[in-house]
Amino acid sequence: MLQTIKTGGYLNEQGNSLYPGIFPQGRVPLKSILMERALLMDQGKTVEKEIFRIDISKLSDEQYDAVIALVAKTNNLSDAYVKLSLDQLGYIPIRAELISTTFTDSSFFLGDAIDDDFDDDDDDSIIDEELYDLEKIDDDFSEGLGDK
């Protein structure tokens, strides 16, 4: 069963034409919204490309089988070889140029601007008074200016 996509990307027009009917509304589940560089085969040559990693665990069996069949046909390989390779790899590389935009519901990328729990206190202030003695910093700064 297809799971809800929380981190993913949308295929652009070229991506939708290369993966027809495999990803509903062009939504592709990704392991991360960050691009990586990888060596890929392109028309018989190994080239370095920017990629995203398709999250295999978020694909339905039908989607996974369709991607395997497409990759096998495109590269003149057997389905069994492609499946074994992708299973060992743990993800499906997709060229970044086929993704128009990415999305995530992870607050990891928002960091401490949203959540102040890093200091484990009940204070919602951005600056942790225990770590920064603001009065001492102000005094030190003022003394430094007075010496000049």
C-alpha positions in Angstrom: 0.0 0.0 0.0 1.2 3.5 -0.9 2.2 5.5 2.2 1.7 9.2 2.7 4.6 11.2 1.3 6.1 13.5 3.9 9.4 14.2 2.1 9.4 14.3 -1.7 9.4 16.2 -4.9 7.3 17.0 -7.9 8.3 15.8 -11.3 8.5 18.5 -14.0 7.1 18.0 -17.5 10.2 16.0 -18.6 10.0 13.8 -15.5 6.4 13.1 -16.0 7.0 12.1 -19.6 9.9 9.7 -18.5 7.8 8.1 -15.7 4.3 8.1 -17.2 1.6 7.0 -14.8 4.0 5.8 -12.1 3.9 8.7 -9.7 0.4 10.1 -9.1 0.2 13.9 -9.5 3.9 13.7 -10.2 4.7 13.3 -6.5 7.9 11.3 -5.9 8.8 10.1 -2.3 12.4 11.2 -1.6 14.7 10.2 1.2 15.9 13.8 1.5 15.2 17.2 -0.1 18.9 17.7 -0.5 20.6 17.0 -3.8 23.6 14.8 -4.1 26.2 14.1 -6.9 26.4 10.6 -8.3 28.0 8.8 -11.2 25.2 7.6 -13.6 25.2 6.0 -17.0 24.0 8.3 -19.7 23.9 7.0 -23.3 26.7 4.5 -22.6 28.9 7.0 -20.8 29.5 7.4 -17.0 28.7 11.0 -16.1 28.4 12.9 -12.8 24.9 14.2 -12.2 23.0 15.8 -9.4 20.4 13.4 -8.1 17.8 12.9 -5.5 17.2 9.5 -3.8 13.7 8.0 -4.3 12.6 6.3 -1.1 11.9 2.7 -2.1 10.1 2.0 1.2 7.4 4.6 0.3 6.6 3.1 -3.1 3.8 0.6 -3.7 4.9 -2.8 -5.1 3.3 -1.7 -8.5 5.3 1.5 -8.6 8.6 -0.3 -7.7 8.0 -2.9 -10.4 7.1 -0.2 -12.9 10.3 1.7 -12.2 12.4 -1.5 -12.4 10.8 -2.4 -15.8 11.4 1.1 -17.1 15.0 1.2 -16.0 15.6 -2.3 -17.4 14.1 -1.4 -20.7 15.8 1.9 -21.0 19.2 0.4 -20.3 18.7 -2.9 -22.0 19.1 -4.9 -18.7 17.1 -7.6 -17.1 14.4 -6.8 -14.5 16.1 -9.2 -12.1 19.5 -7.4 -12.4 17.9 -3.9 -11.9 15.9 -5.1 -8.9 18.9 -6.7 -7.3 21.0 -3.5 -7.9 18.4 -1.2 -6.5 17.7 -3.4 -3.5 21.4 -3.4 -2.7 21.6 0.4 -3.3 18.6 1.0 -1.0 17.2 3.8 -3.1 16.5 4.8 -6.7 18.5 7.6 -8.1 16.6 10.2 -10.0 18.2 13.0 -11.9 17.6 16.4 -10.1 16.8 18.0 -13.5 13.6 15.9 -13.5 12.3 17.4 -10.2 10.7 20.8 -10.3 10.5 21.3 -6.5 10.9 19.5 -3.2 8.9 19.5 0.0 9.1 18.2 3.5 7.1 18.4 6.7 10.3 18.0 8.8 11.0 20.9 11.1 14.7 19.8 11.1 15.3 22.4 8.4 13.8 25.2 10.5 16.0 24.4 13.5 16.0 26.5 16.6 14.1 29.4 15.0 10.9 27.4 15.7 11.8 25.2 18.7 13.8 26.4 21.7 14.0 22.9 23.3 17.8 22.8 22.7 18.4 24.4 26.2 15.9 22.1 28.1 14.4 24.9 30.1 10.9 26.5 30.2 12.1 29.8 29.0 10.9 30.7 25.5 13.6 33.3 24.9 16.0 32.8 22.0 19.1 33.5 24.2 19.8 31.2 27.1 20.8 33.4 30.0 22.7 30.5 31.6 25.0 30.3 28.6 25.4 34.1 28.0 26.0 36.5 30.9 24.7 39.5 28.9 25.5 42.1 31.6 29.1 40.9 31.7 29.4 41.0 27.9 27.9 44.5 27.9 30.3 45.6 30.7 33.3 44.0 28.9 32.4 45.7 25.7 31.9 49.1 27.4 35.2 48.9 29.2 36.9 48.0 25.9 35.5 51.2 24.3 36.5 53.3 27.3 40.1 52.3 27.0 40.5 53.8 23.6 
